[in-house]
């Protein structure tokens, strides 16, 4: 392969005089106004913004902190209706959430034992 150029052969200088930077292309079209883009995108794509599923009455609950000796946590999912009823019972009886839960379990056990 005698026609192949060597990598480290400095004998021949590479002529770059024929190269020139490209001229910038003219803008093919003008960008549409932001309002038009927003209206088209809102119609074409589904929003990923959070949906307010928690009622305002639950979000603005008062702090329920008392030293009760309860040190375990129970996290569960419930519908807004049942959460609101649970908080309403706790508030009306001035019970902590843990105490309301304990009483609810005790009442359920009594009901199941009667059957």
ROSE-4610 file (N, C-alpha, C; in Angstrom, 1 decimal, always signed):
// ROSE-4610
residu = [X/X/X/X/X/X/X/X/X/X/X/X/X/X/X/X/X/X/X/X/X/X/X/X/X/X/X/X/X/X/X/X/X/X/X/X/X/X/X/X/X/X/X/X/X/X/X/X/X/X/X/X/X/X/X/X/X/X/X/X/X/X/X/X/X/X/X/X/X/X/X/X/X/X/X/X/X/X/X/X/X/X/X/X/X/X/X/X/X/X/X/X/X/X/X/X/X/X/X/X/X/X/X/X/X/X/X/X/X/X/X/X/X/X/X/X/X/X/X/X/X/X/X/X/X/X/X/X/X/X/X/X/X/X/X/X/X/X/X/X/X/X/X/X/X/X/X/X/X/X/X/X/X/X/X/X/X/X/X/X/X/X/X/X/X/X/X/X/X/X/X/X/X/X/X/X/X/X/X/X/X/X/X/X/X/X/X/X/X/X/X/X/X/X/X/X/X/X/X/X/X/X/X/X/X/X/X/X/X/X/X/X/X/X/X/X/X/X/X/X/X/X/X/X/X/X/X/X/X/X/X/X/X/X/X/X/X/X/X/X/X/X/X/X/X/X/X/X/X/X/X/X/X/X/X/X/X/X/X/X/X/X/X/X/X/X/X/X/X/X/X/X/X/X/X/X/X/X/X/X/X/X/X/X/X/X/X/X/X/X/X/X/X/X/X/X/X/X/X/X/X/X/X/X/X/X/X/X/X/X/X/X/X/X/X/X/X/X/X/X/X/X/X/X/X/X/X/X/X/X/X/X/X/X/X/X/X/X/X/X/X/X/X/X/X]
num = [1/1/1/2/2/2/3/3/3/4/4/4/5/5/5/6/6/6/7/7/7/8/8/8/9/9/9/10/10/10/11/11/11/12/12/12/13/13/13/14/14/14/15/15/15/16/16/16/17/17/17/18/18/18/19/19/19/20/20/20/21/21/21/22/22/22/23/23/23/24/24/24/25/25/25/26/26/26/27/27/27/28/28/28/29/29/29/30/30/30/31/31/31/32/32/32/33/33/33/34/34/34/35/35/35/36/36/36/37/37/37/38/38/38/39/39/39/40/40/40/41/41/41/42/42/42/43/43/43/44/44/44/45/45/45/46/46/46/47/47/47/48/48/48/49/49/49/50/50/50/51/51/51/52/52/52/53/53/53/54/54/54/55/55/55/56/56/56/57/57/57/58/58/58/59/59/59/60/60/60/61/61/61/62/62/62/63/63/63/64/64/64/65/65/65/66/66/66/67/67/67/68/68/68/69/69/69/70/70/70/71/71/71/72/72/72/73/73/73/74/74/74/75/75/75/76/76/76/77/77/77/78/78/78/79/79/79/80/80/80/81/81/81/82/82/82/83/83/83/84/84/84/85/85/85/86/86/86/87/87/87/88/88/88/89/89/89/90/90/90/91/91/91/92/92/92/93/93/93/94/94/94/95/95/95/96/96/96/97/97/97/98/98/98/99/99/99/100/100/100/101/101/101/102/102/102/103/103/103/104/104/104/105/105/105/106/106/106/107/107/107/108/108/108/109/109/109/110/110/110/111/111/111/112/112/112/113/113/113/114/114/114/115/115/115]
x = [+0.8/+0.0/+0.9/+1.5/+2.4/+1.6/+0.3/-0.4/-1.0/-0.9/-1.5/-0.6/-1.3/-0.5/-0.1/+1.0/+1.5/+0.9/+0.7/+0.1/+1.1/+2.3/+3.3/+4.2/+3.7/+4.6/+4.3/+5.3/+5.2/+5.7/+6.1/+6.6/+5.6/+4.4/+3.4/+2.5/+2.4/+1.4/+0.1/-0.9/-2.3/-2.8/-3.3/-3.8/-5.2/-5.5/-6.9/-7.4/-6.7/-7.1/-8.5/-8.9/-10.1/-11.3/-11.1/-12.2/-12.6/-13.9/-14.4/-15.6/-15.9/-17.1/-18.4/-19.3/-20.6/-21.3/-22.1/-22.9/-24.1/-24.5/-25.7/-27.0/-27.8/-29.0/-30.0/-30.8/-31.9/-33.0/-33.6/-34.7/-35.8/-36.2/-37.2/-38.6/-38.8/-40.1/-40.0/-40.9/-40.9/-41.6/-41.1/-41.7/-43.1/-44.1/-45.4/-45.4/-46.4/-46.4/-46.6/-46.2/-46.2/-47.7/-48.6/-50.0/-50.5/-50.1/-50.6/-49.9/-48.7/-48.0/-48.6/-48.9/-49.6/-50.9/-51.8/-53.1/-53.0/-52.1/-52.0/-51.5/-50.5/-49.9/-50.9/-51.7/-52.7/-53.8/-54.1/-55.0/-54.4/-53.1/-52.5/-51.9/-51.5/-50.9/-51.7/-51.6/-52.2/-51.3/-51.9/-51.1/-50.6/-49.4/-48.9/-48.9/-49.7/-49.8/-50.6/-50.3/-51.0/-52.4/-53.3/-54.7/-54.9/-55.7/-56.0/-57.0/-56.5/-57.5/-57.8/-57.0/-57.2/-58.1/-59.2/-60.1/-59.4/-59.8/-59.3/-59.4/-60.5/-60.8/-59.8/-59.2/-58.2/-56.8/-56.6/-55.3/-55.0/-56.1/-55.9/-56.2/-55.8/-56.0/-55.1/-55.6/-54.8/-53.7/-52.7/-51.7/-52.3/-52.0/-52.5/-51.4/-50.6/-49.4/-49.6/-49.6/-49.6/-48.7/-48.1/-47.3/-48.2/-48.2/-49.2/-48.5/-47.3/-46.6/-46.7/-47.4/-47.5/-46.3/-45.6/-44.3/-44.2/-45.3/-45.3/-46.2/-45.9/-46.7/-47.4/-48.6/-49.4/-49.8/-49.3/-49.7/-50.6/-51.7/-52.7/-53.4/-53.9/-54.6/-56.1/-56.7/-58.2/-58.8/-60.0/-60.7/-60.9/-61.1/-61.3/-62.5/-63.5/-64.8/-64.5/-63.7/-63.5/-62.4/-61.5/-60.5/-61.2/-62.1/-62.8/-63.7/-64.3/-65.1/-64.3/-63.1/-62.2/-61.7/-61.3/-60.9/-62.0/-63.2/-64.4/-64.7/-64.6/-64.8/-63.7/-62.5/-61.3/-61.5/-61.9/-62.0/-63.2/-64.3/-65.5/-65.3/-64.6/-64.4/-63.1/-62.3/-61.0/-60.1/-60.1/-59.2/-58.0/-56.9/-55.8/-56.2/-55.5/-55.8/-55.5/-54.4/-54.1/-55.2/-55.8/-56.8/-58.1/-58.4/-59.6/-59.4/-58.2/-57.9/-58.1/-57.5/-57.7/-59.1/-59.9/-61.3/-62.1/-61.7/-62.4/-62.0/-60.8/-60.4/-61.2/-61.2/-61.9/-63.4/-64.0/-65.4/-65.6/-64.7/-64.8/-64.6/-63.7/-63.5/-64.8/-65.4/-66.6/-67.7/-67.8/-68.8/-68.6/-67.3/-67.0/-67.2/-66.9/-67.1/-68.6/-69.5/-70.9/-71.5/-70.9/-71.4/-71.2]
y = [-1.2/+0.0/+1.3/+1.5/+2.7/+4.0/+3.9/+5.2/+5.8/+5.0/+5.4/+6.5/+7.5/+8.6/+8.1/+8.5/+8.2/+9.1/+8.7/+9.5/+10.6/+10.3/+11.2/+11.8/+11.8/+12.3/+13.8/+14.6/+16.0/+16.6/+15.8/+16.3/+17.1/+16.7/+17.4/+18.2/+19.5/+20.3/+20.2/+20.2/+20.1/+21.4/+21.6/+22.9/+23.1/+24.1/+24.4/+25.7/+26.2/+27.5/+27.4/+26.2/+26.0/+25.9/+25.9/+25.8/+27.1/+27.3/+28.6/+28.3/+29.1/+28.9/+29.0/+28.2/+28.3/+29.6/+30.1/+31.3/+30.9/+31.7/+31.4/+31.4/+30.4/+30.3/+31.3/+31.7/+32.7/+31.9/+32.5/+31.8/+31.5/+30.2/+29.7/+30.2/+30.4/+30.9/+31.6/+32.5/+33.2/+32.4/+32.3/+31.5/+32.1/+31.3/+31.8/+32.4/+33.2/+33.8/+32.7/+33.0/+32.1/+31.7/+32.6/+32.2/+31.1/+31.2/+30.2/+28.8/+28.8/+27.6/+27.0/+27.8/+27.3/+26.7/+27.4/+26.8/+25.5/+25.4/+24.2/+23.1/+23.3/+22.3/+21.9/+22.8/+22.4/+21.5/+21.6/+20.8/+19.4/+19.4/+18.2/+17.3/+17.9/+17.1/+17.2/+16.1/+16.1/+16.7/+17.5/+18.2/+17.2/+17.4/+16.6/+17.3/+18.4/+19.1/+18.3/+18.5/+17.7/+18.1/+17.2/+17.4/+17.5/+18.5/+18.7/+17.7/+16.5/+15.5/+15.5/+16.3/+16.4/+17.6/+17.4/+18.6/+19.6/+20.8/+21.9/+21.7/+21.0/+20.8/+19.9/+19.0/+18.0/+18.7/+19.6/+20.2/+21.2/+21.8/+22.8/+22.3/+21.1/+20.5/+21.1/+21.2/+21.7/+20.6/+21.1/+20.1/+19.3/+18.0/+17.0/+16.3/+17.1/+16.5/+16.5/+15.3/+15.1/+13.9/+14.0/+12.8/+11.7/+10.6/+9.5/+8.2/+8.1/+6.8/+6.0/+6.4/+5.7/+6.0/+5.0/+5.3/+4.6/+4.0/+3.3/+4.1/+4.0/+4.8/+3.8/+4.2/+3.4/+4.3/+4.0/+4.9/+4.1/+4.6/+4.0/+5.0/+4.5/+5.3/+5.2/+6.3/+6.3/+7.4/+7.2/+8.3/+9.5/+10.6/+11.9/+11.9/+11.1/+11.1/+10.4/+9.3/+8.6/+9.3/+10.0/+10.7/+11.9/+12.5/+13.7/+13.2/+12.1/+11.5/+11.2/+10.6/+10.2/+11.4/+12.4/+13.7/+14.4/+14.3/+15.0/+14.3/+12.9/+12.2/+12.6/+12.6/+12.9/+14.3/+15.3/+16.7/+16.8/+16.2/+16.4/+15.8/+14.7/+14.0/+14.5/+15.4/+15.8/+14.7/+13.7/+12.6/+12.8/+12.1/+12.1/+11.1/+11.2/+10.2/+8.8/+8.6/+7.3/+6.8/+7.6/+7.2/+6.9/+7.7/+7.4/+6.1/+5.8/+4.5/+3.4/+3.5/+2.4/+2.1/+3.2/+3.0/+2.4/+2.8/+2.2/+0.7/+0.3/-1.1/-1.9/-1.3/-1.9/-2.1/-1.1/-1.3/-2.3/-2.4/-3.4/-4.8/-5.0/-6.3/-6.7/-5.7/-6.0/-6.5/-5.8/-6.1/-7.5/-7.8/-9.2/-10.3/-10.0/-11.0/-11.3/-10.4/-10.6/-11.5/-11.6/-12.5/-13.9]
z = [+0.0/+0.0/+0.0/-1.0/-1.1/-1.2/-1.6/-1.9/-0.6/+0.5/+1.7/+2.4/+2.9/+3.6/+5.0/+5.4/+6.8/+7.8/+9.0/+10.0/+10.5/+10.6/+11.1/+10.1/+8.9/+7.7/+7.6/+8.0/+8.0/+6.7/+5.7/+4.5/+3.7/+3.7/+2.9/+3.8/+3.5/+4.3/+3.7/+4.5/+4.1/+3.7/+2.5/+2.0/+2.4/+3.2/+3.6/+3.0/+2.0/+1.4/+0.7/+0.3/-0.4/+0.5/+1.8/+2.7/+3.2/+3.4/+3.9/+4.8/+5.8/+6.6/+5.8/+6.2/+5.5/+5.9/+4.9/+5.2/+5.9/+6.9/+7.6/+6.7/+7.0/+6.2/+6.7/+5.7/+6.1/+6.8/+7.7/+8.4/+7.5/+7.5/+6.6/+6.9/+8.2/+8.6/+9.9/+10.2/+11.5/+12.5/+13.7/+14.8/+15.1/+15.4/+15.7/+17.1/+17.4/+18.8/+19.9/+21.1/+22.2/+22.5/+22.3/+22.6/+21.7/+20.4/+19.4/+19.8/+20.1/+20.5/+21.7/+22.7/+24.0/+23.7/+22.9/+22.6/+21.8/+20.9/+20.1/+21.0/+21.9/+22.7/+23.8/+24.3/+25.3/+24.7/+23.5/+22.8/+22.4/+22.2/+21.7/+22.8/+24.0/+25.0/+26.3/+27.1/+28.4/+29.4/+30.3/+31.3/+32.4/+32.9/+33.9/+35.3/+35.3/+36.6/+37.6/+38.8/+39.9/+40.0/+40.2/+40.4/+41.9/+42.3/+43.7/+44.2/+44.7/+45.1/+46.5/+47.3/+48.8/+49.0/+49.7/+50.0/+50.9/+50.8/+51.5/+53.0/+53.4/+54.8/+55.5/+54.7/+55.2/+55.2/+54.2/+54.1/+55.2/+55.7/+56.8/+58.2/+58.4/+59.7/+60.8/+62.0/+63.1/+63.5/+64.2/+64.6/+65.7/+65.7/+66.6/+67.4/+68.1/+68.7/+70.2/+70.8/+72.3/+72.6/+73.7/+74.1/+74.6/+73.9/+74.2/+74.5/+74.2/+74.4/+73.1/+72.1/+70.9/+70.0/+69.6/+68.9/+67.5/+67.1/+65.8/+64.9/+63.6/+62.7/+61.7/+61.4/+60.4/+59.3/+58.1/+56.9/+56.1/+55.7/+54.8/+53.9/+52.8/+51.9/+52.1/+52.0/+52.2/+51.3/+51.0/+50.2/+51.1/+50.4/+51.1/+52.0/+51.6/+52.5/+53.8/+53.8/+55.0/+55.9/+55.2/+56.0/+56.7/+56.0/+56.6/+57.8/+57.6/+58.7/+59.9/+59.7/+60.7/+61.5/+60.8/+61.4/+62.2/+61.6/+62.2/+63.6/+63.6/+64.9/+65.9/+65.4/+66.3/+66.9/+66.1/+66.5/+67.5/+67.1/+68.0/+69.4/+69.5/+70.8/+71.4/+70.8/+71.2/+71.5/+70.6/+70.7/+69.8/+70.1/+69.1/+68.0/+66.9/+65.8/+66.3/+67.1/+67.6/+68.5/+69.3/+70.2/+69.4/+68.4/+67.6/+66.9/+66.4/+65.7/+66.7/+67.9/+68.9/+69.2/+69.4/+69.7/+68.5/+67.3/+66.1/+66.0/+66.3/+66.3/+67.4/+68.6/+69.7/+69.4/+68.8/+68.4/+67.3/+66.4/+65.3/+65.9/+66.9/+67.5/+68.3/+69.0/+69.7/+68.8/+67.6/+66.7/+66.1/+65.8/+65.2/+66.2/+67.5/+68.5/+68.8/+68.5/+68.7/+67.7/+66.6/+65.5/+65.7]
